[in-house]
Amino acid sequence: MGRAGNVADLLAAESSLTQRQAELDSLRAQRAALGDQISYATINVNLSAKPTVTRGGFMAALQHGWQSLLSACHAVLVTVGFLIPWLPMLAVLALVVVLVRRRRLFRKASRTG
């Protein structure tokens, strides 16, 4: 800009400087966005020197069977807990179905009788 001989050269230099500043700002914004994406992609791994011991044979099978039984009981309890709030609504629905069927049977019996 100091070497510009006329106003046109000065305006051209200022335009070029403005364009480069805009590109720099854009690149900084992209770098910040990529930095955020990298921080979201971080994986933390914890390693332990504690060995895992697996037993074989009858005792291992017995332990696995016991754990399976406990898991099945837990699943049944969770299912019952889920269904308890639905029982009143299902009872009302069943009552409506029974009453409608009785009414139809009563009408059918009164027509034929």
Beta strands, then each sheet from edge to edge (+ up, - down):
end
